Amino acid sequence: MNAPNLMQTSSETRDVLERVVAGQRISTADCRTLFDCNDLALLGTVANLISRRKHPEAYRTYNIDRNINYTNICTAVCDFCAFYRAPKHAEGYVLSREEMYAKIEETIQLGGEQILLQGGLHPHFKLEWYEEMLSDLRSKFPTVNLHAFSPPEIHHFTKVNKLSLREVLERLQKAGLGSLPGGGAEILVDRVRQEITRGKVLSDDWLNVARVWHQLGGRGSATMMFGHVETLDERVEHLDRLRQLQDETGGFTAFICWTFQPEHTDLAQLPKASSFQYLQTLAISRIFLDNFDNLQSSWVTQGLKMGQLSLVFGANDMGSLMIEENVVAEAGTVHFLSLDQIRDSISELGFEPRQRNVHYQLVDKQRELAAVEAHRNWMRGRDTKSPELVGLER
């Protein structure tokens, strides 16, 4: 890939990007400089260069999984969340084991190998409840990876059970916890977290959950939800804290960023972040997070075309088919893609679409093609149902 033309930008930005192209690590001050650059095409070109250096292969990847929210009951109050319900709320729920079995069985039939298992911070469940759930699911579905319990949930478990973080993680790992999702990071700056959240883990403890999990040999993802009350300096601080922890542990498999969806939340008065801001932040993340191998697209919040464009703005993975997603959907974002749409969006850019697992290992090609056919049959079944039912299934 040819080097980008840096002559049309400011000397300060040009100096930063020249060092990036030369393979040098940039500072947080350099990262902040890039957020002042409005040449989106240039940032995308450099991010794409970095992505192709890390991933010279002829394919780009995607995953098939399902987000099962086992409960929406939560003691935390997050102004950005339209999903949670307070304890004793009439709309609070806890899924039965039979409901979870049915969801996982359908996921396997569609070629999925992973379940993203997350819930609210339930005030009463002891650690044994979660251990039993993991053990039951692992016993019944031994080939499925349980990508479960974000750092806020893990931290909550330590408080409810009065146990050390290491003991909680060791017990969950023994029960069947396969990998740790990076949810609940929002912005890892306490000023921001205290402004938009009450009763939820702060920055150091979020990072320490990931740190201890990595020390135990576990892997997991890192995330950032931006475009709300944070400043650009605080966005940079978030990225820097992730990069520092990755230097220390190497345990993050991927980074995923997305824009805050304000509709139906207590922050609905805030303007929605633009597509420009999303692509700019994604590109700068790829440039700054030099120790992260993988960046995911966020088509769930951005839609098909922006999700596809992400693959030339630093992302090397389209993320998950997401058979079911409830949290973002509650805020009014209802983007839904078929497996064929995800694969076609990759092919249209000249890459081969390939299914991968949570460790970014490719799935056997025969199983991949079987999943494509299974999903087409599933989609034909959905098309025979009413729009209301299809919406509920999402």
C-alpha positions as CSV (number, residue, x, y, z in Angstrom):
1,M,0.0,0.0,0.0
2,N,1.4,3.4,-1.0
3,A,2.3,5.9,1.7
4,P,-0.3,8.7,2.3
5,N,0.3,12.2,1.0
6,L,0.8,14.3,4.1
7,M,1.7,17.6,2.5
8,Q,-1.8,19.0,2.6
9,T,-2.2,19.0,6.3
10,S,-0.7,21.2,9.1
11,S,2.9,20.8,10.0
12,E,2.0,19.6,13.5
13,T,-0.3,16.9,12.2
14,R,2.1,16.0,9.5
15,D,4.9,15.5,12.0
16,V,2.7,13.1,14.1
17,L,1.6,11.1,11.0
18,E,5.1,10.9,9.6
19,R,6.2,9.2,12.8
20,V,3.2,6.8,12.7
21,V,3.9,5.8,9.1
22,A,7.5,5.2,10.1
23,G,6.3,2.8,12.7
24,Q,6.9,4.9,15.8
25,R,4.7,5.0,18.9
26,I,3.0,8.3,19.4
27,S,2.3,10.1,22.7
28,T,-1.0,11.2,24.3
29,A,-0.2,14.8,23.2
30,D,0.2,13.5,19.6
31,C,-3.1,11.6,19.9
32,R,-4.8,14.8,21.0
33,T,-3.3,16.6,18.0
34,L,-4.9,14.1,15.7
35,F,-8.4,14.9,17.2
36,D,-7.9,18.4,15.9
37,C,-7.4,17.1,12.4
38,N,-10.5,17.5,10.2
39,D,-9.0,15.7,7.2
40,L,-11.0,12.5,7.8
41,A,-9.7,10.9,4.5
42,L,-6.1,11.4,5.6
43,L,-6.7,9.9,9.1
44,G,-8.5,7.0,7.4
45,T,-5.7,6.4,5.0
46,V,-3.1,6.2,7.7
47,A,-5.3,4.0,9.9
48,N,-5.9,1.7,7.0
49,L,-2.2,1.5,6.4
50,I,-1.6,0.4,10.0
51,S,-4.4,-2.1,9.8
52,R,-3.0,-3.6,6.6
53,R,0.4,-3.9,8.1
54,K,-1.0,-5.8,11.0
55,H,-3.3,-7.8,8.8
56,P,-1.8,-8.3,5.4
57,E,-4.0,-11.4,4.8
58,A,-6.6,-11.4,2.1
59,Y,-9.5,-11.8,4.4
60,R,-11.5,-9.8,7.0
61,T,-13.4,-11.5,9.8
62,Y,-16.7,-11.6,11.6
63,N,-18.2,-13.6,14.4
64,I,-21.5,-15.3,15.1
65,D,-22.8,-15.0,18.6
66,R,-25.7,-13.9,20.7
67,N,-26.0,-11.4,23.5
68,I,-28.1,-13.0,26.3
69,N,-29.0,-10.5,29.0
70,Y,-29.9,-12.8,31.8
71,T,-31.4,-10.0,33.9
72,N,-32.2,-6.3,33.5
73,I,-32.4,-5.7,37.2
74,C,-29.6,-3.4,38.3
75,T,-28.7,-1.4,41.4
76,A,-26.5,1.0,39.4
77,V,-28.1,4.1,37.9
78,C,-26.6,4.9,34.5
79,D,-28.0,8.0,32.8
80,F,-26.9,6.6,29.4
81,C,-28.8,3.2,29.8
82,A,-32.3,2.6,28.6
83,F,-32.2,-1.1,29.4
84,Y,-31.8,-1.4,33.2
85,R,-34.7,-1.7,35.6
86,A,-34.4,-0.9,39.3
87,P,-35.0,-3.8,41.8
88,K,-38.7,-4.4,42.3
89,H,-39.6,-2.6,39.1
90,A,-42.6,-4.3,37.3
91,E,-40.5,-4.7,34.1
92,G,-37.6,-6.4,35.8
93,Y,-36.8,-10.0,34.8
94,V,-34.4,-12.9,35.3
95,L,-34.3,-15.5,32.5
96,S,-35.1,-19.0,33.3
97,R,-32.5,-21.7,32.5
98,E,-34.9,-23.1,29.9
99,E,-35.1,-19.8,28.1
100,M,-31.3,-19.6,28.0
101,Y,-31.0,-23.2,26.7
102,A,-33.4,-22.4,23.9
103,K,-31.5,-19.3,22.9
104,I,-28.1,-21.1,22.9
105,E,-29.5,-24.1,21.0
106,E,-30.7,-21.7,18.2
107,T,-27.3,-19.9,18.2
108,I,-25.5,-23.2,17.7
109,Q,-27.9,-24.2,14.9
110,L,-26.9,-20.9,13.2
111,G,-23.2,-21.6,13.4
112,G,-22.5,-19.6,16.6
113,E,-19.7,-20.7,18.9
114,Q,-20.0,-18.1,21.5
115,I,-22.6,-16.6,23.9
116,L,-22.1,-13.0,25.2
117,L,-23.6,-13.3,28.7
118,Q,-24.3,-10.0,30.5
119,G,-26.8,-8.6,32.9
120,G,-27.5,-5.9,35.4
121,L,-26.0,-5.6,38.9
122,H,-28.5,-7.8,40.7
123,P,-28.5,-7.0,44.4
124,H,-29.2,-10.4,45.8
125,F,-27.6,-13.2,43.7
126,K,-24.6,-14.8,45.4
127,L,-21.5,-16.0,43.5
128,E,-22.8,-19.6,43.7
129,W,-25.8,-18.5,41.5
130,Y,-23.4,-17.4,38.7
131,E,-21.1,-20.5,39.2
132,E,-24.1,-22.8,38.8
133,M,-25.3,-20.9,35.7
134,L,-21.8,-21.2,34.1
135,S,-21.5,-24.9,35.1
136,D,-24.9,-25.8,33.7
137,L,-24.3,-24.0,30.4
138,R,-20.8,-25.5,30.0
139,S,-22.1,-29.0,30.8
140,K,-25.0,-28.7,28.3
141,F,-23.0,-26.8,25.6
142,P,-19.3,-27.8,26.0
143,T,-18.3,-26.4,22.6
144,V,-19.7,-22.9,23.2
145,N,-17.4,-20.2,24.6
146,L,-19.0,-18.2,27.5
147,H,-17.9,-14.6,26.9
148,A,-19.5,-13.5,30.2
149,F,-19.7,-10.8,32.9
150,S,-18.3,-7.4,32.1
151,P,-15.9,-5.8,34.6
152,P,-18.7,-3.9,36.4
153,E,-20.5,-7.2,37.0
154,I,-17.3,-8.8,38.3
155,H,-16.6,-5.9,40.6
156,H,-20.2,-6.0,41.8
157,F,-19.8,-9.7,42.7
158,T,-16.8,-8.9,44.9
159,K,-18.9,-6.4,46.9
160,V,-22.0,-8.6,47.2
161,N,-20.0,-11.7,48.3
162,K,-17.2,-9.8,50.2
163,L,-14.6,-11.8,48.3
164,S,-11.3,-10.8,46.7
165,L,-11.3,-10.1,43.0
166,R,-8.8,-12.9,42.4
167,E,-11.0,-15.5,44.2
168,V,-14.1,-14.4,42.3
169,L,-12.4,-14.7,38.9
170,E,-10.7,-18.0,39.8
171,R,-14.1,-19.5,40.8
172,L,-15.9,-18.2,37.7
173,Q,-13.0,-19.4,35.5
174,K,-13.3,-22.9,37.1
175,A,-17.0,-22.9,36.6
176,G,-16.7,-22.2,32.9
177,L,-16.0,-18.5,32.2
178,G,-14.2,-18.5,28.9
179,S,-13.4,-14.9,28.2
180,L,-14.2,-11.4,29.5
181,P,-16.2,-8.9,27.5
182,G,-15.0,-5.3,27.8
183,G,-18.4,-3.7,28.5
184,G,-19.1,-1.0,31.0
185,A,-15.9,0.9,30.3
186,E,-17.7,3.9,28.8
187,I,-14.9,6.4,29.4
188,L,-12.3,5.4,31.9
189,V,-12.0,8.8,33.6
190,D,-13.6,9.1,37.0
191,R,-15.0,12.6,36.4
192,V,-17.0,11.3,33.5
193,R,-18.1,8.1,35.2
194,Q,-19.3,10.0,38.3
195,E,-21.3,12.4,36.2
196,I,-23.2,9.8,34.2
197,T,-23.3,6.8,36.6
198,R,-24.0,6.1,40.3
199,G,-23.3,2.9,42.0
200,K,-21.0,1.5,39.4
201,V,-17.3,0.6,39.2
202,L,-14.8,3.4,38.7
203,S,-11.9,3.5,36.4
204,D,-9.1,1.9,38.4
205,D,-11.3,-1.0,39.5
206,W,-12.5,-1.6,35.9
207,L,-9.0,-1.9,34.7
208,N,-8.0,-4.1,37.7
209,V,-10.7,-6.6,36.8
210,A,-9.2,-6.9,33.4
211,R,-5.6,-7.0,34.8
212,V,-6.3,-9.8,37.2
213,W,-8.2,-11.8,34.6
214,H,-5.3,-11.5,32.2
215,Q,-2.9,-12.6,35.0
216,L,-5.0,-15.7,35.4
217,G,-4.4,-16.5,31.7
218,G,-7.7,-15.1,30.5
219,R,-8.4,-13.0,27.5
220,G,-11.0,-10.4,26.7
221,S,-11.9,-7.3,24.8
222,A,-11.8,-3.6,25.6
223,T,-14.4,-1.0,24.6
224,M,-15.1,2.7,24.6
225,M,-18.5,4.4,24.4
226,F,-18.0,8.0,23.5
227,G,-19.9,11.1,22.4
228,H,-21.6,12.1,25.6
229,V,-20.1,14.2,28.4
230,E,-16.4,13.4,27.9
231,T,-13.9,15.9,26.5
232,L,-11.4,15.0,23.8
233,D,-8.7,15.0,26.4
234,E,-10.6,12.4,28.4
235,R,-11.2,10.3,25.3
236,V,-7.4,10.3,24.8
237,E,-6.9,9.4,28.5
238,H,-9.2,6.4,28.1
239,L,-7.2,5.1,25.1
240,D,-4.0,5.7,27.0
241,R,-5.1,3.7,30.0
242,L,-6.0,0.8,27.8
243,R,-2.7,0.9,26.0
244,Q,-0.8,1.0,29.2
245,L,-2.7,-2.1,30.5
246,Q,-2.1,-3.9,27.2
247,D,1.6,-3.1,27.5
248,E,1.5,-4.7,31.0
249,T,-0.6,-7.8,30.3
250,G,-1.2,-8.3,26.6
251,G,-4.5,-9.8,27.5
252,F,-6.9,-7.8,25.3
253,T,-7.9,-9.5,22.1
254,A,-9.6,-6.5,20.5
255,F,-10.9,-2.9,20.9
256,I,-14.4,-1.8,20.0
257,C,-15.6,1.7,20.1
258,W,-19.1,3.1,19.4
259,T,-21.1,6.3,19.8
260,F,-23.5,6.9,22.6
261,Q,-27.1,6.4,21.6
262,P,-29.1,9.1,23.6
263,E,-32.7,8.2,22.7
264,H,-34.8,7.0,25.6
265,T,-32.1,7.7,28.1
266,D,-31.7,10.4,30.8
267,L,-29.2,12.1,28.5
268,A,-31.6,12.3,25.6
269,Q,-30.9,16.1,25.4
270,L,-27.4,15.5,24.2
271,P,-26.8,15.6,20.4
272,K,-26.0,12.3,18.8
273,A,-22.4,11.9,17.7
274,S,-21.9,12.1,14.0
275,S,-20.6,9.6,11.6
276,F,-17.6,11.9,11.1
277,Q,-16.8,11.6,14.9
278,Y,-17.2,7.8,14.8
279,L,-14.8,7.4,11.9
280,Q,-12.3,9.9,13.2
281,T,-12.2,8.2,16.6
282,L,-12.0,4.8,15.1
283,A,-9.1,5.8,12.9
284,I,-7.2,7.6,15.7
285,S,-7.8,4.5,18.0
286,R,-6.1,2.3,15.3
287,I,-3.2,4.7,15.1
288,F,-2.7,5.1,18.9
289,L,-3.4,1.5,20.1
290,D,-0.4,0.1,18.5
291,N,-0.4,-2.9,20.8
292,F,-3.9,-4.1,20.0
293,D,-4.0,-6.6,17.1
294,N,-7.7,-6.2,16.3
295,L,-10.3,-3.4,16.0
296,Q,-13.9,-4.2,15.4
297,S,-16.5,-2.3,13.4
298,S,-19.6,-1.1,15.2
299,W,-22.3,-1.6,12.6
300,V,-24.9,-2.2,15.4
301,T,-24.8,1.5,16.2
302,Q,-23.6,2.9,12.9
303,G,-25.5,0.8,10.3
304,L,-24.3,-1.2,7.3
305,K,-22.5,1.4,5.2
306,M,-20.6,3.0,8.1
307,G,-19.8,-0.5,9.4
308,Q,-18.4,-1.4,6.0
309,L,-16.5,1.9,5.8
310,S,-14.9,1.1,9.2
311,L,-12.9,-1.7,7.4
312,V,-10.9,1.0,5.6
313,F,-10.7,3.3,8.7
314,G,-8.7,0.9,10.8
315,A,-11.0,-2.0,11.7
316,N,-10.1,-5.5,10.5
317,D,-13.2,-7.2,11.8
318,M,-16.9,-6.6,11.3
319,G,-17.8,-7.8,14.8
320,S,-20.6,-10.1,15.5
321,L,-23.7,-11.1,13.5
322,M,-25.4,-10.4,16.9
323,I,-28.4,-12.8,16.6
324,E,-29.8,-11.0,19.6
325,E,-29.0,-7.6,21.1
326,N,-31.1,-5.8,23.7
327,V,-29.2,-3.0,25.4
328,V,-28.4,-0.7,22.5
329,A,-31.8,-1.6,21.0
330,E,-33.6,-0.2,24.0
331,A,-32.0,3.2,23.2
332,G,-33.7,3.1,19.8
333,T,-30.9,1.8,17.7
334,V,-32.3,-1.1,15.7
335,H,-29.8,-1.8,13.0
336,F,-30.0,-5.4,11.9
337,L,-27.8,-7.2,9.3
338,S,-28.1,-10.6,7.8
339,L,-25.1,-12.8,7.6
340,D,-25.1,-12.4,3.8
341,Q,-25.0,-8.6,4.3
342,I,-22.1,-8.8,6.6
343,R,-20.2,-11.1,4.2
344,D,-21.1,-9.0,1.1
345,S,-19.9,-5.8,2.8
346,I,-16.5,-7.5,3.3
347,S,-16.4,-8.9,-0.3
348,E,-17.3,-5.6,-1.8
349,L,-14.0,-4.2,-0.4
350,G,-12.0,-6.9,-2.1
351,F,-11.5,-9.1,1.0
352,E,-12.6,-12.7,1.6
353,P,-15.1,-12.9,4.4
354,R,-14.1,-15.4,7.1
355,Q,-15.8,-16.5,10.3
356,R,-13.6,-16.5,13.4
357,N,-13.9,-17.4,17.1
358,V,-13.3,-15.2,20.1
359,H,-9.5,-15.7,19.8
360,Y,-9.6,-14.5,16.2
361,Q,-8.8,-18.0,14.9
362,L,-10.6,-18.9,11.7
363,V,-13.5,-21.4,11.8
364,D,-13.3,-24.4,9.5
365,K,-14.5,-23.4,6.1
366,Q,-17.0,-26.2,5.8
367,R,-18.6,-25.2,9.1
368,E,-18.5,-21.6,8.0
369,L,-20.5,-22.3,4.8
370,A,-22.9,-24.5,6.7
371,A,-23.6,-21.5,9.0
372,V,-24.3,-19.3,5.9
373,E,-26.9,-21.8,4.7
374,A,-28.4,-22.2,8.1
375,H,-28.8,-18.5,8.5
376,R,-30.4,-18.1,5.1
377,N,-33.0,-20.7,6.1
378,W,-33.5,-18.9,9.4
379,M,-34.0,-15.6,7.6
380,R,-36.6,-17.1,5.3
381,G,-38.5,-18.3,8.4
382,R,-38.4,-14.8,9.8
383,D,-39.7,-13.3,6.6
384,T,-42.9,-15.4,7.0
385,K,-43.6,-13.8,10.4
386,S,-45.2,-10.4,11.1
387,P,-43.0,-7.3,11.4
388,E,-43.9,-7.1,15.1
389,L,-42.6,-10.6,15.9
390,V,-39.4,-10.0,13.9
391,G,-38.8,-6.8,15.9
392,L,-39.3,-8.7,19.2
393,E,-36.8,-11.3,18.2
394,R,-34.1,-8.7,17.7
